[in-house]
């Protein structure tokens, strides 16, 4: 647990605990857990109404077959398509507290990767239990699925989902065994130039897809890079997510005398991934498969 603690752990749930002590009859039907950020959370025994504050969490809930309990999602929760018909509580970064409260959830699910500490504290002040997920690796995503299966009393569905994901990951691993690993630069954004550090689920996904990230030694989650560093690393591939603005800027860089000297651009080795797939949710396996096929096409043609 200590490995996955974040600064969220500093947010005490004292108001909720005091409220429960004041209502002993209600407290008898509650349970205590520590979430993935190391916070103590008091949860109801039965969870029938859920607000999800991240697209990846919404995908998990649909995959677990508990989407009928979703009474609130963010405006970016777009998969599966049915998620868009759920009541929106606003943005991931700054959701509407009024809409969350109006949904009368038994539980709010959030993630350290996208939700602010201020949002967490405000929801706790409303007396609403909030459980935080902290996906730092693909294994953490699988752990979150198993945890949600337990919390929501659907362990069989979680076991089935996890087993299917592990089987697909193992199939990729077998295909890539012994293959050379091309050096890649994952570009999160171009201006400023940002990539991924070694303690992120994206870094883990790159490794599982048979790549060696040129920023693997960076301790920051989302390190900023200089153009000089890119030139020094001279990656074999650039990996980006689909974004019209990002792709337009990349096209302009192809004619830039400095950027144009980067091997990946010079040899047109640019891989575009679906941004919606590269989330710490059930479809992370699909992202790994897409990337592995792009980096090692000869293996997947066999």
N, C-alpha and C positions, 0 to 999 in steps of 0.2 A: 504493500500500500504506500509506503514512504516514497517509492520511486515515482509514483504518479501524483503526489501532492503538488498543488500549486498554491498561489497566493490566495485562492478562494478559501483555503483552510483557515485563513484569518477572520473569516466572516462567521461570527458565532450565531447560532440559532436560539439565543436565550429567550427572545420574545415568544417564540413558538413553544419552547419548553415550559415557560411560566404559564402560558395559556392552558397547556395540557394539565399542569399540576393543579390549576384552579378548577379543572373539570375532570375529576378522577374517573367518572363513569365513562367519559369519552376516551381517556387515556388507556383504559383497559383494552380498547380495540385498536391500539396503535402499536407500532413496532419501531425499533431503533435500528438504523443502518449507518454506515459510513460510506459516502459516495466516492467516486473516483478522484475527486479533488481533495479527499481527506476530511470533508466536513461531516459533522454528525447531523443526521436527518431523521426526524420523527415522521413515519409514514403510516397512513391508514392501512388496516389489514386488507381491505378490499379497495382496489383502485379501479373505478369505473369511468372517471372523467379525466382526460389528460390534455394538457397543452404542450405542444412541442415547439421549441424555440430554435430549431435548426433543421435544414433540409435532410441532413444525414439521419437524424433521429426519426423524422417523419417516415423516411424510407424503411428504417428498421421496424417501425410499428406496423406499417402495411405488410412487410414481409413476414411478420409474426402473426398476422391475421387479427390484430386488435385495433384496426383502423376505425371500427364502429365506436370506440371509446374516445377518439380524437374530437375534442370540442374547440380546438384552436391550433392554428399553425401560422407560420410566418408567410409573408407574401412571396418568398423565394422557395417555398416548398412546392415544387412543380412535378415531382415524380413519386409514385405513378400519376398519370393524368387525373385520377380521382382525387388526389390531394388538393388540386386547385379548387375543388368544390367545397372544401372545408372552410369554416369561418377563419378569416385572417385577423391576427392580433398585431399586425404591423411588421416592422423590419426586424432582422436578426439583431442588429446592433442596438436598436432603440425601439423595442416593442411598446405597445400601448398598455400601461398598467391597468387602465380603466377597462379595456377589453378583456384582459386576462382575468381580472376580478369578476367581470360580468359573466364569464364562461363557467364560473364556479367549479374550478378543477379540484380533483382530489390530489393531483400531482402535476407539477411543471417539470419538464425535462429540458435541460440546457447543456451546453458544451463549453468548455474552457477555450476551445478553438475559435469561437465566434461571439459568445455572449459576454457582456461586460460585468465586472464585479458589482458596479452600481446597480445594474438590473437585478442581480441576484439578491443584493441587500434589500432593495425596494420590495421585491416579491416576498421575502421573508418577513418584512415588516407588516405585510398584509395578512400574515398568518397562514400562508399557503406553502405547503411542503415543496421544496425544489431539490431535485436530484441531479447532480452534475456528472457528465461523462467527460473523460479526458483522453481522447485517442491519440497516442503518441507513436503507434505502430499498427501494422495490420493485425498482429496478435491482440492488441488492445481492442480493436474493432470487434474481433470474435468474442473477447471477454465481455464487452458491453452487450452484445447480443445475448449471451448466456445470462448475464445479470438481469437484463430486462425480462427475459423469459421467467426468471425466478420471481422478480418483483410483481409481475403482472399475471402470475399463476398460469403461464403457458410454457412450461419447460419442454414439453415434447416438440412444440413448434420451433423453439430455439435450438434444440438438439438437431432437428432435421435441417434447419437453415445452416447452422454451423458446420454440420457434417458435409453438406453439399459444397459449401465454400472451401472447406479444407481439401476435399477431393479434387476440386478444380485447381487449387494452388499446388497440390502435390503433382498433378499432371504437368503443369508448367515446369515445375522444378525438375522432373524427370527428363523432359525434353531439353532443358538447358544445361543439364549436367555435363561438366567438362568443357563447355563452350567458352571462348574468350569473351571478356566483358568490354564492350565499347565504352569509352569515356563520354559522359553526357553532361550537359549543363541544362538543368531545368530552369526555365525562365518564368518566374511568377509575374514579373512586370518589367518593362523595358526602361521606363523613365520615372523614378530612379530604377536602375537595374537591380532586381531582387531575385533571390533564388531560395533554396531550402537547406536547412541545416540537418545535422545527423540525428537529431532527436525528434523528427517529424514523421508522420505516417507516409508522407510523400517520398521521403528518402528511403523508407523501408520498401515502398511499392517499386521504386526504381531498382533497388537491389534484387527484389524477387522477380523482376522482369529481365534480369540478366544484364543490368547496366552498372557501371561504376560512376557514381556522381562525383564531379570535380569539386563539389563543395562539401564532401563527406566529412571533412575535418572541422567544419565550422560549427561552433557550439550554439550560435543563435538559431532560433527557429526559422527566421526569414532574413538571412543576411543580405546586406547591400554589397554589391560588387562594383569595382572600378573597371573601366574598359581595359585598362592595362592588365588587370588580373585575368580577364577573359582571354586576352591575347597571349598571356603567358601560359594559361592552361590549354588553350587551343583545342577545345573538345571535338570529338568525332561527330557528335550529334547535338543539336539544340532540340529541346522538348518544350513545347508550349501548349497551353490550352486554347481551344477555339475562342476567339474574341475578335470581332470585326476591327476594332480599334488597334488591337495588338497586331493583327495580321497586316493591316495597312502600314503600320510603322515598320514591321519586319520587312515588308516589300521595299520600303524606301531605303532600309539599311543595306540591302543587297548591292546598291550602287554607291554606298559610302566607301571611300577609299580605305578607311581603317577597318570598319566592320567587315568589308568585303574580303579582307585578308584572313578572316577566321575560317578555318578549314570547313567547318560544318556548313557555313553559308556558301563558301566557294564551291563546294562539291554538292550543294543542294541537299544536305542531310538534315532536314528539318522535319520533326514529327509533331503533328497537331493532335492533341487528345481532346475528347469531349469533356468540357469543364464540368458538366453535370454528373459525369461518371466518376471523376476523380474527387470523390467525397469519402469521408471515413464512415461508410455505410456498406450495405450488402453488395453494391455494385463496384466496390473497390477491386474485386476479383476481375471484373470485366475490364477495368482500366489496366490492370497488370497484364491480362491476356492481350489486349490491344497493343500495348507497348512492346511486349515480348515478340509479337508477330512482326512489328515494324523493325525491331532491332535484329531479329534472327529469322528472317522469312524462310531461309533454306530449311530450317528445322521443322517448321509448320507445314511445309509442302510435302513432307514425307508421309 
